[in-house]
């Protein structure tokens, strides 16, 4: 089983990251294409750029909310899976 804190090695260092729980659906890279890329050959997504402004950060947070695997994390947030349940 993959640890929720295990990050994909391809993630650029920073507060946002995608864990090994990623199922490679590429939904997040469609929502936040400035920050997230899909690796279709390997079947996962990753942060290639950390957000640099509010617009990019908002897109990354939207990607977190829509991730079907809850694989997108933010070191500055508590357990986002619990927050997601409260919001939805």
N, C-alpha and C positions, 0 to 999 in steps of 0.2 A: 504494500500500500504506500502511496506517495504521501509524504509529510506536507501539510498545508503550507509550511514555511519554506519549503524547498523551492528555490527560484530557478527559472530557466537560465542557463549560463549566458545566453545571448542578450539578456536584459542589460541595458545601459545602467550603471549605478545611479541610484537615486531613490526617492521615497516610493514611487510607483513601480510595481513589478508584477510579473505573471508567474504563477507557480506551476509545478508539474501536474497540477490537476487540469490544466488546459486540455480541451478536447479538439482544438484546432478548427473550430467552426468559422473563424475569421470575422465574426460579428463585431468584435471590438475594433478590428482594424478598419472596418467600414465606418464605425462611429467616430473613431479618433485616428484618422490616417496620418496626421502630422506626427503622431507619437508612437503608434503601434503598427507593426508589420506582421503579416502572416507568412510563415514558412510552410508552404503547401507540401513540399517534398518530405519534410520531417513530421508534419501534422501538429504544429503548435504555433502560437502567436507570441510576440515578445515586444518589449519597449525598446525602441531604437533611439528614442529621444525623450527626455523628461520634459514636462510642460514648462513653458517659459512665460506664460501669461494666463490671465483668468479664463479666457476662451478655451485655451488648450486644456487647462485643468478641469474645467466644466465638462469638456468632451471625455476626458479620462474618467471622471466620476460617473458620467452617463454609461460609459462602457462597463464600469464596475457593476452598476445596477442591472445591466442587461445580460451580463455574462451568465450563461446557463450552468456553468460548472463552478461558479464563485471562485474563479482562479486568479482574479485581479486583486491585488492588495495595495494598500497604502500604509506605509510605516507610521504615518501620522494619525491613523484612525484605529479605533478599537476593532474588535471582530466585526468586519463589515457584513458578514453573512447574517448576523443577528440584526443589524441595523436594516438590512435589506428587507427582512421579514416585517419589521415594524413599518417601513415606508410603504410596502406593497400591501 
